[in-house]
Amino acid sequence: MPSVIRPLAALVAVLVAALVAAAPAPARVVAATAWKVDLGAERELRAVTVSWRAQRGRYRLQTSVDGRRYRTAARVRTRPGKRVRVPFAKRAARFVRVAGHGRRAPRLVVRASAARPRRTKPPAPALPAPAPAAAPSPEAAWQGGALPAPLPPSTGTRRYVALDGSDSNPGTETRPWRSLQRALDLAKPGEQILVRGGTYTGTAVGPDKNDGVGNSILASPQGAPGQPITLQPYPGEQVTIVAFISFPRAAWFRMTGFIVDGAGAHPGAPGVSLGNTSTGEAHHVELSYNEIRNFRPTSGTISMGILHHGGSDNALIGNRIHHIGSKTFYDHGIYMNRGRRVVVANNVIWDITGGYGLHIWGDFDDSWVIHNTVYGSAASGFTIGGNDQRGKPDRTVAANNLLAGHTATGNSQQGYAAMEYQPGVGNSVRRNLGWANGRSNPFWLSASGPANNRTADPRFVAAGSRDLRIQRGGAAQDAGEDFGLRLDADGRARDSRPDIGAFEAP
């Protein structure tokens, strides 16, 4: 999917004004030839002044605490050459950016006031706060209620990984570890592992029970109730992991904000797997806001973005999964084999070129598959079922999913928005929206409690280029059921009449 942000092509000057009780200190210049500015610490903002010099006078002003997940503060229409003060509701932010619709590389010159840190907080530490996935409610994607409570933030010791580190180091900020494997092996309850920007590989391990050998990270970090371990990029930096990642028996653990690329993984490996062992299962694990891509099979193997092989009280939240597989029927965006009390929500899945977007096949019970957007699978968008060998799903809800663009071949089991095959009992597949699927009747459901599933245009922004956000006025708007999911895949707030799919219309 192309980035939601299309930076401006013209020179823009931005003056960031902080909300302070007294007069601000003299302004200092923060020069940046980029489309965003780092204020150096979290501030309390209420306005930004923009000197606009582009020909097109439409843009979005956005803020972020961590530099990764942005919230739109205002949408602006103005004239070229006009200087505009843009007020908005008071909010905390460290990063400010302007988003518009240009094609060339951006160039911004930013002037930030040297305003004091927020008066409601102690002085900002040298290191920014952790990413939103580790933040407390209300920034968590959900707040319990109908769903299990999310993991709390990790507030323990901060450990560090960097490409110029060494695994013989103690993992401090000045003496970081070199490998993710070392950091995960040594992690203690409550710790935050912050990974500096760059591309990391795994270690050849195995043979693993299900996934063979190759460029892998195999770990089972053990947090504790109320003290989860969090693995995340250093705020504002991008980290790519070129490996297959397996957490067979991880507990009270969160992995958030990474790019996981299969280009360097062994053929047939899933991107990230949970519970792929016969000696225990993963539980209370959160995989959130990761991008998982380019995992491919060879003859005799299959590929998946996320494999939930087994475990309980886990959460797969807000992941972008795309370009997985090539084998009809067998490759998957997210494959759910065994599990209980698992939340699968806000994931955006596209171009599963050999199989299914979301697939429950086995003893996957008492769980929620909600508010996902799946587009362009070679087989079908969502399947629920099982057999006598693997068991069958019971009492699982699949609702508010947007399932579109799935192609059909001569096989009668492909091209559906949602379908079933020997489901268990007490399931409910309801309020899902299908569009542009290969079958004239895209919902092949009868025994899994189907209700209010329909086919209508959700009004994608640009499905052809895989911008799967939705516009106002489409069939997905205000059509979902409220499960207590408070944020969408972009961190935008949902209300009590949520939209169907991973995104809320702006």
Summary of the structure (lengths in Angstrom):
residues: 506
radius of gyration: 22.8
end to end distance: 18.2
largest distance: 72.0
contacts: 1955
relative contact order: 0.09
helix: 3%
strand: 42%
